């Protein structure tokens, strides 16, 4: 990979991946807070089991998406490092 254009493209892709992680982390926080509220209501004898199970499944899916996005960032970082070394030649 040579030139500024591929480097700029890698940086753009990395920015998109970081933005995706940010959005996923916000969703994870929202789901965690919702789950905490459901757990508290369940302690009081509420019937939130189905909603809690749904929230926990969504949290698990969110965790998997975050892991994939972070792996994508790591791969882009490796490509950026290689492109930087090539550019330094």
C-alpha positions, 0 to 999 in steps of 0.5 A: 500500500503506497501513497496518502489515499490508501492511508486515508482510507484506512483512517476513515475505516478505523474512524467508522469502526471506532464510531461503531464501538462507541454506539455499541457501548452506549447501547450496552450501557442502556441495556445494562441499566434496563437489566438492573431495573428489571432485576430490582423489580423482579426482587419485589415479586414482579413478572419481568423474567421474560423481559430480563431474559430478552435484555440479557440476550441483547447484552450478549449480542452487543458484547459479541458485536463489540468484540467483532468491532474491536477486532476490526480496529486491531486489524486496521491498526496493523494495516496502518502500522504496515502502511506507515512503515512502507511510507517511511521507506 
